[in-house]
């Protein structure tokens, strides 16, 4: 994709047009039907990004199946969720697994609320935290509807998946997708991934699995998720919100503006009526008394 921007050329007078070449937008498509819960993605993410172990490596058993990572955190940028879904009589079970990650939203709430400009959108259409600019204010944590971002206990700045930005700059596949042995995590141009995902859902439907569905592939959730999923149950089953309502300034702009306008009109009407009543009192007080009064 090519765009034209206006820029100042110090060697020439006036404004000139400079051409910037944007890279192809990329994403992750995670097919949960292929995930075997091996956690190779978690390990690869830790190794490539040199993330420290939780509590120095002393991690108590959570009791949540094989999930001892429990959630995304400042040191866990990938998290494999295990869901043991039993029937009421426990005669049948469905074991679901999902490798969760930052969604790199098209309309990212964290990016909108960041006061320092630390959170930026890269040329690959991914969302990246520029660590030296982060002041640790935590506004992004409150804005993220997926609970992705956390503040590092040692660095005191926001941390999340970088989409292996350094690898993308060198035409390399992100570490998690590279390590996935079943290709549950697919990486590539986002449009191609969406087409592949739609075909995969159709295939599963023809195989007698009507519950297969995509999450975040369209623009209904924050304009689309650049890391989207194929699910075999409701989003809530996997710990994902079915409806996403971010707390960002842009969503409150028009309601706040209308309230301010209504308050201003009410104030003006009140002032006008008060001035009219005062004028009537002054006029009445200054009028000469009637003869014989």
C-alpha positions in Angstrom: 0.0 0.0 0.0 1.3 3.5 -0.9 0.2 6.7 0.6 1.1 10.3 0.0 1.9 12.7 2.9 2.8 16.3 3.0 6.3 16.9 4.3 8.8 19.8 4.5 11.9 19.4 2.4 14.7 21.5 4.0 16.5 21.7 0.7 13.5 23.1 -1.2 10.9 25.8 -0.7 7.4 25.1 0.4 5.7 21.8 1.0 6.5 18.7 -1.1 4.8 15.3 -1.5 6.7 12.4 0.0 5.8 8.8 -0.7 5.8 6.3 2.2 5.5 2.6 1.4 3.4 0.8 4.0 3.9 -2.9 4.5 1.1 -5.5 4.1 -1.2 -5.7 7.0 -0.6 -9.0 8.8 -2.4 -11.0 11.5 -2.8 -14.3 13.4 -5.6 -16.8 12.8 -5.8 -19.3 15.6 -7.8 -22.5 14.8 -8.7 -24.0 18.2 -9.7 -27.3 16.5 -6.0 -27.9 15.8 -4.6 -26.8 19.2 -3.2 -29.7 21.2 -2.3 -27.6 24.3 1.5 -28.2 24.0 2.3 -24.6 24.9 5.1 -24.5 22.4 3.8 -21.0 21.5 4.2 -19.9 25.2 7.8 -21.2 25.3 8.8 -19.7 22.0 7.4 -16.3 23.1 9.3 -16.4 26.3 12.6 -17.4 24.6 12.5 -14.9 21.8 11.4 -12.0 23.9 13.6 -13.0 26.9 10.7 -12.8 29.3 11.4 -13.8 32.9 9.7 -16.7 34.6 6.8 -16.0 36.8 7.9 -15.8 40.5 11.3 -16.9 39.5 10.0 -20.1 38.1 8.2 -21.2 41.3 4.6 -21.5 40.0 2.0 -23.2 42.1 -0.5 -25.6 40.5 -3.7 -23.7 39.7 -6.0 -26.6 39.7 -7.4 -25.4 36.3 -6.7 -28.5 34.3 -3.2 -28.1 32.7 -3.4 -24.3 32.8 -0.9 -23.0 35.3 -0.2 -19.8 33.4 -3.8 -18.8 34.2 -3.9 -15.6 32.2 -2.0 -13.2 30.0 0.4 -11.0 32.1 3.4 -8.8 31.9 5.6 -11.9 31.5 3.2 -14.1 29.6 2.3 -12.6 26.3 0.8 -16.0 25.1 -1.5 -18.0 27.2 -3.0 -21.4 26.3 -6.4 -21.7 27.9 -7.7 -25.2 28.8 -11.5 -25.6 29.1 -12.9 -29.0 30.4 -16.6 -28.7 29.4 -18.6 -31.5 31.1 -22.2 -32.5 30.5 -24.5 -32.1 33.6 -24.3 -35.8 34.4 -20.5 -35.7 33.6 -21.0 -38.6 31.1 -19.6 -36.5 28.3 -16.8 -34.0 28.2 -15.4 -31.6 25.6 -11.8 -30.5 26.0 -11.3 -27.1 24.5 -7.9 -25.3 24.1 -7.1 -21.8 22.8 -3.8 -20.0 22.5 -4.7 -16.4 23.6 -2.8 -13.3 22.7 -3.2 -9.5 22.2 -5.8 -9.0 19.5 -4.1 -6.1 17.8 -7.5 -4.4 17.3 -8.1 -2.3 14.2 -9.7 0.3 16.5 -7.5 -0.3 19.5 -8.8 1.3 22.7 -5.4 1.2 24.3 -3.9 3.2 21.5 -6.6 5.8 21.8 -6.3 6.5 25.5 -2.5 6.4 25.7 -1.5 9.9 26.9 2.2 9.8 25.9 1.9 8.2 22.4 3.7 5.1 23.6 1.2 2.8 22.0 1.5 3.0 18.2 0.3 1.3 15.1 3.1 -0.2 13.1 3.5 -0.4 9.3 2.2 -4.0 9.6 -1.1 -2.8 11.2 -0.1 -4.3 14.5 -0.3 -2.5 17.9 3.1 -1.9 19.6 4.2 -0.4 22.9 7.2 1.8 22.5 8.7 1.1 26.0 10.9 4.2 26.5 7.8 6.5 26.0 5.5 4.6 28.5 5.0 6.3 31.8 3.2 3.5 33.5 -0.1 5.4 33.9 -2.2 2.2 33.3 -4.9 4.0 31.2 -4.4 1.3 28.6 -5.2 -1.5 31.1 -8.5 0.1 31.9 -9.3 0.6 28.2 -8.5 -2.9 27.0 -11.7 -5.1 27.0 -9.7 -8.3 26.8 -7.5 -7.9 29.9 -4.3 -8.2 27.7 -2.1 -5.4 29.0 -0.4 -5.5 32.4 2.3 -3.4 34.0 5.7 -5.0 34.7 6.6 -5.3 38.4 10.2 -4.6 37.5 10.1 -2.2 34.6 6.9 -0.4 35.8 5.7 0.0 32.2 2.9 -1.6 30.2 3.7 -4.9 28.6 2.0 -7.1 26.0 2.6 -9.0 22.8 4.7 -7.1 20.3 3.7 -9.3 17.4 7.4 -10.0 17.2 7.9 -6.6 15.6 11.6 -7.1 15.3 11.1 -10.4 13.4 8.5 -8.7 11.1 11.1 -6.1 10.2 13.4 -8.8 9.1 10.7 -10.8 7.2 10.6 -13.5 9.8 7.5 -15.3 11.1 6.6 -14.5 14.7 8.0 -16.9 17.2 4.7 -18.4 18.4 3.5 -19.2 14.9 6.9 -20.6 13.9 6.9 -23.0 16.8 3.3 -24.2 16.6 3.6 -27.9 15.5 0.0 -28.3 14.3 -0.3 -24.9 12.5 -3.1 -24.0 14.9 -1.6 -20.5 14.8 -1.3 -19.2 11.3 0.5 -16.0 10.4 0.2 -14.1 7.1 -1.6 -11.2 5.3 -4.8 -10.5 7.2 -7.1 -10.7 4.2 -5.7 -14.1 3.1 -6.2 -15.4 6.7 -9.8 -14.3 6.7 -10.5 -16.1 3.5 -8.8 -19.2 4.8 -10.7 -19.0 8.1 -14.1 -18.7 6.3 -13.3 -21.8 4.2 -12.2 -23.7 7.3 -15.6 -22.9 9.0 -17.5 -24.1 5.9 -15.4 -27.4 6.0 -16.3 -28.0 9.6 -19.9 -27.3 9.0 -20.0 -29.9 6.3 -18.3 -32.4 8.6 -21.2 -32.1 11.1 -19.8 -29.4 13.4 -22.3 -26.5 13.1 -21.0 -24.9 16.3 -17.8 -23.8 14.5 -17.7 -20.0 14.4 -15.2 -17.1 13.9 -14.5 -14.5 16.5 -13.1 -11.2 15.5 -12.8 -11.9 11.8 -15.3 -9.2 10.8 -15.5 -5.6 11.8 -18.2 -6.1 14.5 -15.6 -6.1 17.3 -13.5 -3.0 17.4 -13.4 -2.7 13.6 -11.9 -6.2 13.4 -9.2 -8.1 15.3 -5.9 -8.7 13.6 -5.5 -11.8 15.9 -8.8 -13.7 15.5 -10.0 -17.2 16.3 -12.1 -20.1 15.2 -14.1 -21.3 18.2 -16.1 -24.4 18.9 -18.3 -23.0 21.6 -19.4 -19.6 22.8 -16.8 -16.9 23.3 -17.6 -16.8 27.0 -16.6 -20.5 27.3 -13.1 -19.5 26.3 -13.0 -16.4 28.5 -13.6 -14.0 25.7 -16.3 -11.3 25.8 -19.3 -11.8 23.5 -19.9 -8.1 23.3 -17.1 -5.6 23.5 -17.9 -2.1 24.8 -14.6 -0.2 25.3 -14.2 2.7 27.6 -12.7 5.3 25.4 -13.1 9.0 24.9 -14.4 8.8 21.4 -17.5 6.8 22.5 -18.4 9.5 25.0 -17.7 12.4 22.7 -21.2 12.9 21.2 -23.2 12.1 24.4 -21.0 14.5 26.4 -21.3 17.1 23.7 -25.1 16.9 23.6 -25.2 17.1 27.4 -23.0 20.1 27.4 -25.1 21.8 24.7 -28.4 21.0 26.6 -26.9 22.4 29.8 -25.7 25.6 28.0 -29.2 26.1 26.4 -30.9 25.6 29.8 -28.5 28.1 31.4 -29.2 30.6 28.7 -32.9 30.2 29.0 -32.7 30.5 32.8 -30.6 33.7 32.5 -33.0 35.2 30.0 -36.0 34.5 32.2 -34.3 35.8 35.3 -33.2 39.0 33.5 -36.8 39.5 32.2 -38.2 39.1 35.8 -35.6 41.5 37.1 -36.5 44.1 34.4 -40.2 43.9 35.3 -39.4 44.5 39.0 -37.2 47.5 38.2 -39.8 48.9 35.9 -42.5 48.4 38.5 -40.4 50.0 41.3 -39.5 53.1 39.1 -43.1 53.8 37.9 -44.7 57.0 39.6 -47.4 56.2 42.2 -51.0 56.8 41.1 -52.7 60.1 42.4 -54.4 59.6 45.7 -52.6 56.4 46.3 
